[in-house]
Amino acid sequence: MSTSEQPHLKRALGPVLLTLYGIGVTIGAGIYVLVGEVAAVAGMAAPVAFLLAGLLAGLSAFSYAELATQFPRAGGEATYVSVAFSKPWLTTITGLLVAFSGITSSAAVLLGFVGYLNELVAVPGWVALVGVISLLAVITFWGVSQSLIVVAVTTLIEIGGLLLVIGAGLPVLENLPAALPDIWPGMDGFVWLLVISSSVLAFFAFIGFEDIVNMAEEVKSPSRTLPIAIITTLAVSTLLYVLLTTISVLIIEPGELGTSDAPLAHVFEASGGNPAILSSIAILAVVNGALIQMIMASRLLYGMAQLDRLPKILAHVNPVTRTPDVAIVGVALIVLIFALTLPIAELASYASFAVLTVFAIANVALLALRRSKDYGTPPFKVSLIVPMLGAGASLALLGFGLAQRLGLVG
């Protein structure tokens, strides 16, 4: 079948499904897995670390909303860079970084899945990983409407799980005024250093909204739907993260929280809830996050293959399900290899570094496009200060994270 005869992706997504897609991957990749890891570094200031990461991510979110409405294509960031700079090597690197972030994110949250699963039943890690990744590949192959209906239902369940923890922990917020001096760093430079350090890890919890742009060719009314989904996803996720992290550090000492493989289950148990209920919901949440990242990565590889930046075989669309079948299989295999060979904190760091690099490139691409006479007027437009601050913030957080990893800062 020639390229012109290839079936196209199906436009089936409205604002509700697309927003639930974004919230699902963000929450699944974040709070259920990383609240303990962030608390172990930032201590009582963990809520501030999540708030800072959310604010920094928000700058890039608005830039993405403009870019996505101007170029609603499955290649996402790779498309923006290709149009802005016309440098094939930079387009390929950008696309591969995005795919890498999705794959490492999937692997990281699936390791979180193993941790929560073992709260319920002892299963060898490799068996659980092979089984769940195979299942997710089948769901991804099934079809975009069907996949995102699964995502939407699961997202509602995982939000319900977070609300259970919040509801059970609400009484502890009476202690918030007394604890505020410990939560807010004030003028303490050392605590701010810990907050910034943990924000690099917390940033992983916000990976998700940028995945929305790679679904653009399957979205109805993209100029309206994409900005709504991107901004709503980030706002809801930030609110939930800050509230839930505050409750968590007020209930369980941050050092103890950091040692848990199932942190929110332990918070729920300490609030008088049944940890098995929360573990069950958390399993759905982290699997949902991995599913969405695998959907994104497969669409990204498909989009890059369409741009001739990757082998054309990855642009193959199954004529029955109208999904990129070869790309789906390739993504699933790489996720499995990463999950079996790397620890969760390392995977999360790699994903954060990749996304921060891509955010910086995307913001600079928007600045370059704004200087072009051919750019036109996008349906959604932001002030030039937004991509400037977005690029600067992304590079600053990336530089701090790399310096920390090299041992140059504490």
C-alpha positions as CSV (number, residue, x, y, z in Angstrom):
1,M,0.0,0.0,0.0
2,S,1.5,3.4,-1.0
3,T,1.7,6.3,1.4
4,S,-1.2,8.1,-0.3
5,E,-3.4,5.0,0.2
6,Q,-2.5,4.6,3.9
7,P,-5.5,5.0,6.2
8,H,-5.4,8.2,8.3
9,L,-5.8,8.5,12.1
10,K,-9.4,8.9,13.2
11,R,-10.6,12.2,14.7
12,A,-12.6,11.0,17.7
13,L,-11.5,13.0,20.7
14,G,-13.3,16.0,22.3
15,P,-12.3,18.2,25.2
16,V,-13.6,15.8,27.9
17,L,-11.8,12.7,26.7
18,L,-8.6,14.6,25.9
19,T,-8.5,16.4,29.3
20,L,-9.0,13.1,31.1
21,Y,-6.2,11.7,29.0
22,G,-3.9,14.5,30.2
23,I,-5.0,14.3,33.8
24,G,-4.7,10.5,33.7
25,V,-1.1,10.4,32.5
26,T,0.0,13.3,34.8
27,I,-1.5,11.8,38.0
28,G,-0.6,8.3,37.1
29,A,3.0,9.3,36.5
30,G,3.2,11.5,39.5
31,I,1.6,11.6,42.9
32,Y,0.9,7.9,43.3
33,V,4.6,7.1,42.7
34,L,6.7,10.0,43.6
35,V,5.3,11.7,46.7
36,G,7.6,9.7,48.9
37,E,10.7,10.3,46.8
38,V,10.1,14.1,46.8
39,A,9.4,14.1,50.6
40,A,12.6,12.3,51.3
41,V,14.6,15.2,49.8
42,A,12.5,18.2,50.5
43,G,11.1,17.1,53.9
44,M,8.1,19.1,55.1
45,A,8.6,21.5,52.2
46,A,7.6,18.8,49.7
47,P,4.3,20.7,48.8
48,V,6.4,23.7,47.8
49,A,8.5,21.6,45.6
50,F,5.4,20.4,43.7
51,L,4.0,23.9,43.5
52,L,7.3,25.2,42.1
53,A,7.5,22.4,39.6
54,G,3.9,23.1,38.5
55,L,4.5,26.8,38.1
56,L,7.6,26.2,35.9
57,A,5.7,23.6,33.9
58,G,2.9,26.1,33.4
59,L,5.0,28.5,31.4
60,S,5.7,25.8,28.8
61,A,2.1,24.7,28.9
62,F,0.9,28.0,27.5
63,S,3.6,27.9,24.8
64,Y,2.5,24.4,23.9
65,A,-1.2,25.5,23.7
66,E,-0.2,28.1,21.0
67,L,2.0,25.7,19.1
68,A,-0.5,22.9,19.2
69,T,-3.3,25.0,17.8
70,Q,-1.1,26.4,15.0
71,F,0.3,23.0,14.1
72,P,-2.2,20.3,15.1
73,R,-0.1,17.3,14.0
74,A,0.9,14.0,15.6
75,G,4.6,14.8,15.5
76,G,4.1,17.4,18.2
77,E,7.4,19.0,19.2
78,A,9.2,17.4,16.3
79,T,6.8,19.2,14.0
80,Y,7.3,22.6,15.7
81,V,11.1,22.3,15.5
82,S,11.0,21.2,11.9
83,V,8.9,24.2,10.9
84,A,10.9,26.7,13.1
85,F,14.4,25.7,12.2
86,S,14.4,23.4,9.1
87,K,17.2,21.4,10.6
88,P,16.5,17.7,10.2
89,W,19.0,16.7,12.9
90,L,17.4,18.9,15.5
91,T,14.0,17.7,14.6
92,T,15.1,14.1,15.0
93,I,16.8,14.7,18.3
94,T,13.7,16.5,19.6
95,G,11.4,13.8,18.6
96,L,13.6,11.1,20.1
97,L,13.8,13.0,23.3
98,V,10.0,13.1,23.6
99,A,9.7,9.4,22.8
100,F,12.5,8.7,25.3
101,S,10.6,10.7,28.0
102,G,7.4,8.7,27.3
103,I,9.2,5.4,27.4
104,T,11.2,6.1,30.6
105,S,8.0,7.5,32.2
106,S,6.1,4.4,31.4
107,A,8.9,2.2,32.8
108,A,9.1,4.3,36.0
109,V,5.4,4.2,36.8
110,L,5.2,0.5,36.0
111,L,7.8,-0.1,38.7
112,G,5.5,1.8,40.9
113,F,2.8,-0.6,39.8
114,V,4.9,-3.5,41.0
115,G,5.3,-1.8,44.4
116,Y,1.6,-1.3,44.9
117,L,0.8,-4.8,43.5
118,N,3.0,-6.4,46.1
119,E,1.0,-4.7,48.8
120,L,-1.8,-7.0,47.8
121,V,-0.2,-10.1,46.4
122,A,3.4,-11.3,46.0
123,V,4.3,-11.5,42.3
124,P,7.8,-11.7,40.8
125,G,8.6,-8.3,39.4
126,W,9.5,-9.5,35.9
127,V,6.3,-11.5,35.6
128,A,4.2,-8.6,36.6
129,L,6.0,-6.3,34.1
130,V,5.8,-8.7,31.1
131,G,2.1,-9.2,31.8
132,V,1.0,-5.6,32.2
133,I,3.1,-4.3,29.3
134,S,1.6,-6.9,27.0
135,L,-1.9,-6.0,28.1
136,L,-1.2,-2.3,27.6
137,A,0.2,-2.9,24.1
138,V,-3.0,-4.8,23.2
139,I,-5.2,-1.9,24.5
140,T,-3.1,0.7,22.6
141,F,-3.5,-1.4,19.5
142,W,-7.2,-1.8,19.9
143,G,-8.1,1.8,18.8
144,V,-7.8,5.3,20.0
145,S,-11.5,5.8,21.0
146,Q,-11.5,2.5,22.8
147,S,-8.1,3.2,24.4
148,L,-9.1,6.6,25.6
149,I,-12.5,5.4,27.0
150,V,-10.4,3.0,29.1
151,V,-8.2,5.9,30.1
152,A,-11.1,8.1,30.9
153,V,-12.8,5.6,33.2
154,T,-9.6,4.7,34.9
155,T,-8.7,8.4,35.4
156,L,-12.0,9.0,37.2
157,I,-11.2,6.1,39.4
158,E,-7.7,7.3,40.2
159,I,-9.0,10.8,40.9
160,G,-11.5,9.1,43.3
161,G,-8.6,7.5,45.0
162,L,-6.9,10.8,45.6
163,L,-10.1,12.2,46.9
164,L,-10.4,9.3,49.3
165,V,-6.9,10.1,50.7
166,I,-7.8,13.8,50.9
167,G,-11.1,13.1,52.6
168,A,-9.6,10.8,55.1
169,G,-6.8,13.3,55.8
170,L,-8.8,16.5,56.0
171,P,-8.9,16.6,59.8
172,V,-5.1,16.9,59.8
173,L,-5.2,20.2,58.0
174,E,-6.2,21.7,61.4
175,N,-2.5,21.4,62.1
176,L,-1.5,23.3,59.0
177,P,-1.1,26.8,60.6
178,A,1.3,25.4,63.2
179,A,3.2,23.5,60.5
180,L,3.5,26.4,58.0
181,P,6.9,27.5,59.2
182,D,8.2,24.1,58.5
183,I,6.5,23.8,55.1
184,W,7.3,27.2,53.7
185,P,11.1,27.7,53.4
186,G,10.9,31.5,54.0
187,M,14.5,32.9,53.7
188,D,16.2,29.7,54.5
189,G,18.6,29.2,51.6
190,F,19.5,25.6,52.5
191,V,15.8,24.5,52.5
192,W,15.3,26.3,49.2
193,L,18.2,24.4,47.8
194,L,16.5,21.2,48.9
195,V,13.2,22.4,47.4
196,I,14.8,23.2,44.0
197,S,16.6,19.9,44.1
198,S,13.5,17.9,44.7
199,S,11.6,20.0,42.1
200,V,13.6,18.4,39.4
201,L,12.2,15.0,40.6
202,A,8.7,16.5,41.2
203,F,8.8,17.8,37.7
204,F,8.4,14.2,36.6
205,A,4.9,14.3,38.2
206,F,3.9,17.0,35.7
207,I,4.9,15.0,32.6
208,G,1.7,14.5,30.8
209,F,0.2,17.7,29.5
210,E,2.7,17.9,26.7
211,D,1.6,14.4,25.6
212,I,-1.7,15.9,24.6
213,V,-0.2,17.6,21.5
214,N,0.8,14.3,20.0
215,M,-2.9,13.3,19.8
216,A,-3.7,16.4,17.7
217,E,-4.6,14.4,14.5
218,E,-7.1,12.4,16.5
219,V,-8.8,15.5,18.0
220,K,-12.0,17.1,16.9
221,S,-11.8,21.0,16.7
222,P,-8.1,21.1,17.7
223,S,-7.9,24.9,17.9
224,R,-10.5,24.9,20.7
225,T,-9.9,21.5,22.3
226,L,-6.1,21.4,22.7
227,P,-5.7,24.6,24.8
228,I,-8.6,23.6,27.1
229,A,-7.1,20.2,27.7
230,I,-3.6,21.4,28.2
231,I,-4.4,24.1,30.7
232,T,-7.0,22.2,32.6
233,T,-4.8,19.2,33.0
234,L,-2.0,21.3,34.5
235,A,-4.3,23.3,36.8
236,V,-6.1,20.3,38.2
237,S,-2.9,18.3,38.7
238,T,-1.1,21.1,40.5
239,L,-4.0,21.6,42.9
240,L,-4.3,17.9,43.7
241,Y,-0.5,17.5,44.2
242,V,-0.1,20.4,46.6
243,L,-3.1,19.5,48.7
244,L,-2.3,15.8,48.8
245,T,1.4,16.3,49.5
246,T,0.5,18.7,52.4
247,I,-1.8,16.1,53.9
248,S,0.9,13.4,53.4
249,V,3.7,15.2,55.2
250,L,1.4,16.2,58.0
251,I,0.3,12.6,58.7
252,I,3.6,10.7,58.1
253,E,7.1,12.0,58.8
254,P,8.7,12.8,55.4
255,G,11.7,10.5,56.0
256,E,9.4,7.5,56.7
257,L,7.2,8.5,53.7
258,G,10.3,8.3,51.5
259,T,11.1,4.7,52.4
260,S,7.6,3.4,51.3
261,D,7.1,1.6,48.0
262,A,3.4,2.5,48.3
263,P,3.3,5.9,49.9
264,L,-0.3,6.9,49.5
265,A,-1.5,3.6,50.7
266,H,0.4,4.2,53.9
267,V,-0.9,7.7,54.2
268,F,-4.5,6.3,53.8
269,E,-3.9,3.6,56.4
270,A,-2.5,6.2,58.8
271,S,-5.7,8.1,58.3
272,G,-7.8,5.1,59.3
273,G,-8.5,3.8,55.8
274,N,-8.0,0.3,54.3
275,P,-4.7,0.4,52.5
276,A,-5.8,-2.5,50.2
277,I,-8.4,-0.2,48.7
278,L,-5.9,2.5,48.0
279,S,-3.4,0.1,46.6
280,S,-6.0,-1.3,44.2
281,I,-6.8,2.2,42.9
282,A,-3.1,3.1,42.7
283,I,-2.5,0.0,40.6
284,L,-5.1,1.3,38.1
285,A,-3.6,4.8,38.3
286,V,0.0,3.9,37.5
287,V,-1.1,1.4,34.8
288,N,-3.2,4.2,33.3
289,G,-0.3,6.6,33.3
290,A,1.9,4.0,31.5
291,L,-0.9,3.3,29.0
292,I,-1.2,7.0,28.1
293,Q,2.6,7.4,27.8
294,M,2.7,4.4,25.5
295,I,-0.1,5.8,23.3
296,M,1.9,9.1,23.1
297,A,5.2,7.6,22.3
298,S,3.7,5.4,19.6
299,R,2.0,8.4,18.0
300,L,5.2,10.4,18.2
301,L,7.2,7.7,16.4
302,Y,4.4,7.5,13.9
303,G,4.5,11.3,13.4
304,M,8.3,11.3,13.0
305,A,8.2,8.5,10.4
306,Q,5.7,10.6,8.5
307,L,8.2,13.4,8.5
308,D,10.8,11.0,7.2
309,R,12.9,11.3,10.4
310,L,12.5,7.6,11.3
311,P,12.0,4.5,9.2
312,K,8.8,4.5,7.2
313,I,7.7,1.2,8.7
314,L,6.9,3.1,11.9
315,A,4.3,5.1,10.0
316,H,2.3,2.0,9.2
317,V,-1.3,2.2,10.3
318,N,-3.3,-0.9,10.8
319,P,-6.3,-0.8,8.3
320,V,-8.7,-2.4,10.8
321,T,-7.9,-0.6,14.1
322,R,-6.4,2.5,12.4
323,T,-3.6,2.6,15.0
324,P,0.2,2.7,14.4
325,D,0.8,-1.0,15.0
326,V,4.5,-1.2,14.4
327,A,5.3,1.8,16.5
328,I,3.2,0.3,19.4
329,V,5.1,-2.9,19.4
330,G,8.4,-1.1,19.3
331,V,7.5,1.1,22.2
332,A,6.2,-1.8,24.3
333,L,9.5,-3.7,23.9
334,I,11.7,-0.8,24.9
335,V,9.5,0.0,27.9
336,L,9.9,-3.6,29.1
337,I,13.7,-3.5,28.7
338,F,14.0,-0.2,30.7
339,A,11.6,-1.4,33.5
340,L,13.6,-4.6,33.9
341,T,17.0,-2.9,34.1
342,L,16.7,0.6,35.7
343,P,15.5,1.8,39.2
344,I,12.5,4.1,39.5
345,A,14.3,7.2,40.7
346,E,16.8,7.0,37.8
347,L,14.1,6.5,35.3
348,A,12.2,9.5,36.7
349,S,15.3,11.7,36.5
350,Y,16.0,10.7,32.9
351,A,12.4,11.5,31.9
352,S,12.6,14.9,33.7
353,F,15.9,15.8,32.0
354,A,14.5,14.8,28.6
355,V,11.3,16.8,29.0
356,L,13.1,19.9,30.4
357,T,15.3,19.8,27.3
358,V,12.3,19.5,25.0
359,F,10.5,22.3,26.8
360,A,13.5,24.6,26.3
361,I,13.6,23.7,22.6
362,A,9.9,24.1,22.1
363,N,9.8,27.5,23.7
364,V,12.8,28.7,21.6
365,A,11.0,27.3,18.5
366,L,8.0,29.4,19.4
367,L,10.2,32.5,19.7
368,A,11.7,31.7,16.3
369,L,8.4,31.2,14.7
370,R,7.0,34.5,16.0
371,R,9.8,36.2,14.0
372,S,8.8,34.5,10.8
373,K,6.6,36.4,8.4
374,D,4.9,33.1,7.4
375,Y,3.8,32.2,10.9
376,G,0.4,33.9,10.7
377,T,-2.1,34.3,13.6
378,P,-2.6,31.2,15.7
379,P,-6.0,30.5,17.2
380,F,-4.5,30.6,20.7
381,K,-1.8,33.2,21.3
382,V,0.4,34.0,24.3
383,S,2.6,36.9,25.2
384,L,6.2,36.7,24.1
385,I,7.3,36.8,27.7
386,V,5.8,33.3,28.2
387,P,8.2,31.4,25.9
388,M,11.1,33.5,27.1
389,L,10.4,32.6,30.7
390,G,9.5,29.0,29.8
391,A,12.9,28.5,28.0
392,G,14.8,30.1,30.9
393,A,13.0,28.2,33.6
394,S,13.5,24.9,31.8
395,L,17.2,25.4,31.2
396,A,17.7,26.6,34.8
397,L,16.0,23.5,36.3
398,L,17.8,21.2,33.9
399,G,21.1,22.8,34.7
400,F,20.5,22.4,38.4
401,G,19.5,18.8,38.0
402,L,22.5,17.9,36.0
403,A,24.8,19.7,38.4
404,Q,23.2,17.8,41.3
405,R,23.7,14.5,39.5
406,L,27.3,15.3,38.9
407,G,27.8,16.2,42.5
408,L,28.4,19.9,41.9
409,V,25.6,20.9,44.3
410,G,24.1,19.1,47.3
